[in-house]
Amino acid sequence: MTGTARTAGAVSFDLFGTLVDVERPADPAASVATELRTRDIEVPDDWSAAFAEPHLTYADGQERPLGAHVAAALASRRRGADAEVLREAADTAVRAAYDQPVETRPGAVEAVDRLAEGCPLGVTSNCSVRGLVEQSLHRSDIDADRFDAVVSSVDCGWRKPDRRAFTETARALDVAPGELVHVGDDPEADGGITDLGGRFVAVENRPVSALLPAIDSLLEAP
């Protein structure tokens, strides 16, 4: 693919570990507990156990907001508590606990800028924290306006490698799923695009810009 000629396909990028690096809290339960207390929410003494227990039902491949899990964990120890108060506090506490510095991966800006001139471009990211994908993207050095669609599992309801996550991205980019080239660092999750006839490009700790020849060849393939 050369110049600004448009292709028939589209490209989707994984976010975390592909375009940006963001550290997870070392102890998510403790970090969330700290943020809950700053919001005057009483945290049970056995919070670590409550946080680790399953409280919601999940279909295979389904994503639910981490805040919903936290609210359910609190409610399991605080019978009769105001559910709406717990939900609001849990959502904001989770977002604050996962608010970490964002580092743009080498070659990401160059790759995004170049591909955006030639094909529809999107992000398909597994993330259970509401708003974290968009926030991390905007805090990176990448121009978020380069993307035609940003699909997070917490918003669409399905986690990669579930077919529905990729189907949502393809729909948003106005291409068939089989026309999608997906770039990511996790072959198990990101490689799920191949089940829909699409193509997968593995990062393998390389600068993102080094993947451009491979992406170009897949976009140009009949």
N, C-alpha and C positions, 0 to 999 in steps of 0.2 A: 504494500500500500504506500503510495507516494503522494506528495503534495496534499491537497485537500479533497481529493476525489472520495466520494462517499461509497461505503461498502453495503452489501445486502445484510450483513450481520450486525451484531452488537457485542459490546464487551462489558462484563460485570467484574468488579473487584470485591474481594473480601476486604474488610477494613483492618481489624486488629491482627497484627502479625504480618500484614501484607503491605498496606499503605502507611500505617502508623503503628507505633509501639506504645502501649499504655499498661503500666503495672497494675495488677489487681491488688487489693488490700491483702496484707499478709495473713490477717485473721478476719475474714469477712464478718463473722458473728460479733466479734468484739468491736469492730469499726462501726457496724450498724447500731450496736448497743450504745456506743458513745454518742452517736448522732441522735438517737431516740431520747436520751437523757437531756440533751441540750434543748429538746422540744417539749420538755416536762412530761415525757411519757415514762411511766414506771416500768422498769425492765425486771422480769422475774429472776429470782436467784439462780434458777437452772436454765438460764437463757441459752447457753451453748447447746444443751440437749434439745430445747424447744426449737432452736434454729435448725438443728440437724434432722429433726423428725419430719416425715412427710405430712402435710396438712391439706393438700389439694390433690385432686385427681387429674391425671394427664393422659390424653390419648397418645398413641405412638407418634413421635415427632412433634408433638404440640409444645408450644412455648407459652408460658404465663409470666406476667411481670413478677420480678423478685419482690417488689413491694407488696403484692398480693399474698405471697408466701409469708412475708414478715408479719403482715397484719393478722394472718391466720394463726401464726405461731404465738403472737401476743394474745389473741382471743382465746387460744386453748388454755391459757393460764389465768385469764381475766374474764371469767364468765360475767356476762351482763354489761361489759364495757361498751361504750358508744362505738359502733362499727365504723361509722363515717370518720370519726376522729382518728381511729386507729389506721384506717386506710390512708388518710391524708398525711399523717405523721410518718407512716411507713414509707410511702412514696418519696417524700422529701428527704428522709433519713438515708434511704438507700442511695438516692442520687448523690447526696453529699459524701457518703462513705466511699463511693466509687469515683469521686471527682479527683482524678490524678493527673499529673503532668503528661502532656502529649508530645511524643517525639516522631517527627516525620521520617519515614524510612528512606534510605538512599535511593535516588532515582525515581521516587514516586511522583514528584512534581513534573519532571520531564515526561514521564510516561503518560500521565493523565493529560497534560497539555497537548501532547502530540496526537493521542488517540481521539481526543474530543473534537479534533478538526476533521476526523474521517468517519466517525460512526457514532451511533447512540451509545452513551456511556452511563453505567450505573454502579451502585454499591449494593452488595447483598451480604448482610452481616448477622451473625448469631450474637444476640445480646439481650439479656433479660431485664436490663435497667432502662426504664423509659427515658428517652431523650439523650442517652449517652452517646449513641452513634452520631447523631447530628452535632452534639456539642463537641465531640472529639474531632470530627471532620472540620468544623469551623475553627478550632484551635490549632489545627495543623497548618503547615505552609501551603497546603493544596487549596486551590480556588474551588470552593464547594459549588460554585455556579457552573463549573465544567460538567457536572453530573446532571443527566436528564431524569434520573430516578434514584432515590435512596430507600432501600427496603431493609428494615430490621426485623428480626424474628419476633421481637416483643410487639411490634405493630401489626405484622401480617399474621402472627399466631402460629408459625411453623418454623422449625429449625432445620437448617441444612444438616444432613443430606436429603431431608424430605423434599419430594418433588414439588410440593406446593410452594415452597420458598422460592425456588427458581422460576416456577411458572408465574408467580406474582411479579418477579423482576422482568421477565420476558414480556408480560402484558403491559407493564409500565413503560417499557422501551419500545413497544409496538413491533415486536418481532416474534416469530415462533420460537419455542424453547430450544428447538434443534439448531437455531441460528445463533445461539448465545455461546460466546467464549467466556468462560469464568476463570479468573485468576485468583489463586489462594495459596495458603501455606499449609493447609490440612487436607491431605488426599482423601481421608475418610469422609470428612464433611463436605469440602469444596468439590471433591471429585464426583459427588452425587449428580452433577449436571450431566454426566455421560449417560445416566439412565434415561434421560429425555432426548438423547441424540445430540446434545451439545458437546462442546470440547472443553477440556480442563488443562490449564497451564499451571504447573507447580512453581512456587517461588524458589524453594530450596536454598534459602539464605543468600540469594543473589540480589543485586540492586534491581529494583523494579524495571528500570529502563533497559536492563540487559535482556528482558523478556520480550521486548518489542519485535524483534525478527520472528520469534515463534508465534506471537499473536498475529502479526501481519500475515504470515503464511496460512494460518487457520482462517482468517477473515477472507482471504483471497481464494481459498480452496473451493471447488465447485460443490 
